[in-house]
Amino acid sequence: MTKRSWGFVAAGLLVALLLAGVVSNYASSHPDGLDSSLLKGCTVNADGEITGGSCPAQKSQDHELADSPLADYGIRGLDHEFLSTGLSGVLGVLLTFAIGGGAFWLLRRRGPVRPGADDAATDDDRQPAGTAG
């Protein structure tokens, strides 16, 4: 990977960290399209609790991972909401970057080995097939 490519990756990671750590705290707290469509047919109070009617949201259950450390866009046990949301976003970005980077590293293309080439040669020493060396 060239220095220019590393700069691009680092800049993208920085933007993702800023979005996840800071901007995510300013996201809308109102239900998204899926939540609001599931509530059609029900009456809801100011706290978002269903008080009457009939709708698919009445059959909802807690997710299996509702007790996980990063459930509900926050860190369990951290009482400061702004910090909790920001840190969970940053941890999510770093975890995704580590898994994705590891996968790309494992699946990276390696240059072909030339017959008679020294086993100690690095990827940088090898040239693509068909080029004069």
C-alpha positions in Angstrom: 0.0 0.0 0.0 1.4 3.4 -0.9 1.8 6.3 1.4 -1.0 8.1 -0.4 -3.3 5.1 0.2 -2.5 5.1 3.9 -3.3 8.8 4.1 -6.7 8.2 2.5 -7.5 5.3 4.9 -6.3 7.4 7.9 -8.5 10.4 6.8 -11.5 8.1 6.3 -11.0 6.6 9.7 -10.7 10.1 11.3 -13.9 11.2 9.6 -15.8 8.0 10.8 -14.5 8.5 14.3 -15.7 12.1 14.4 -19.1 11.2 13.0 -19.5 8.3 15.4 -18.1 10.1 18.5 -19.6 13.6 18.1 -22.2 13.9 15.4 -24.1 10.8 16.5 -25.2 12.6 19.7 -27.2 15.0 17.6 -29.1 12.4 15.7 -32.9 12.6 15.9 -34.5 10.9 18.9 -37.8 10.5 17.0 -38.7 7.1 15.7 -37.4 6.2 12.3 -39.7 4.9 9.5 -39.7 1.3 10.7 -40.7 2.2 14.3 -43.4 4.6 13.2 -44.9 2.1 10.7 -45.1 -0.6 13.4 -47.0 1.9 15.6 -49.7 2.6 13.1 -53.1 1.7 14.6 -52.0 2.2 18.2 -52.2 5.2 20.4 -49.0 6.2 22.1 -48.4 8.5 25.1 -45.6 11.2 25.4 -43.2 8.6 26.7 -43.6 6.4 23.6 -45.6 3.7 25.4 -48.5 2.1 23.7 -51.7 2.9 25.5 -54.4 1.4 23.2 -55.3 0.2 19.7 -53.9 -2.7 17.8 -50.5 -2.6 16.0 -47.6 -5.0 15.3 -45.4 -3.1 17.8 -47.5 -4.7 20.7 -45.9 -8.0 19.9 -42.3 -6.7 20.1 -39.8 -8.3 22.5 -36.4 -7.3 23.8 -33.6 -8.3 21.6 -31.4 -11.2 22.7 -28.4 -8.9 23.1 -30.4 -6.2 25.0 -28.1 -6.7 28.0 -24.9 -6.4 26.0 -22.3 -3.7 26.9 -23.1 -1.6 23.8 -26.9 -2.1 23.6 -29.1 0.9 22.8 -26.4 3.1 21.3 -24.6 3.5 24.6 -22.2 1.9 27.1 -24.0 0.2 29.9 -22.9 1.6 33.3 -21.8 4.9 31.9 -24.3 7.5 33.2 -23.2 10.5 31.0 -25.4 10.1 27.9 -23.3 12.2 25.6 -20.1 10.4 26.5 -21.8 7.0 26.5 -23.2 7.5 22.9 -19.9 8.9 21.6 -17.7 6.2 23.1 -20.0 3.4 21.8 -19.8 4.9 18.3 -16.0 5.2 18.5 -15.7 1.6 19.8 -18.0 0.4 17.0 -15.9 2.2 14.3 -12.7 0.8 15.7 -14.0 -2.7 16.0 -15.4 -2.6 12.4 -12.1 -1.1 11.1 -10.1 -3.8 12.9 -12.3 -6.6 11.6 -12.4 -5.2 8.0 -8.7 -4.4 8.0 -7.8 -7.9 9.3 -10.0 -9.5 6.6 -8.4 -7.4 3.8 -5.0 -8.2 5.2 -5.7 -11.9 5.2 -7.3 -11.8 1.7 -4.7 -9.5 0.1 -3.3 -10.3 -3.2 0.3 -11.6 -3.1 2.6 -11.4 -6.0 3.4 -14.6 -7.9 6.6 -16.4 -6.9 9.1 -16.6 -9.8 10.8 -19.9 -10.4 14.2 -19.8 -8.7 13.4 -16.8 -6.7 15.1 -16.5 -3.3 12.7 -17.6 -0.5 13.8 -14.5 1.5 12.4 -12.1 -1.1 9.7 -9.8 0.1 6.5 -8.8 -1.7 8.2 -5.5 -2.6 11.1 -7.3 -4.3 8.8 -9.3 -6.6 7.7 -7.9 -9.9 4.4 -8.7 -11.6 4.7 -11.4 -14.2 5.7 -10.3 -17.7 7.8 -7.3 -16.6 11.5 -7.0 -17.1 13.5 -7.0 -13.8 
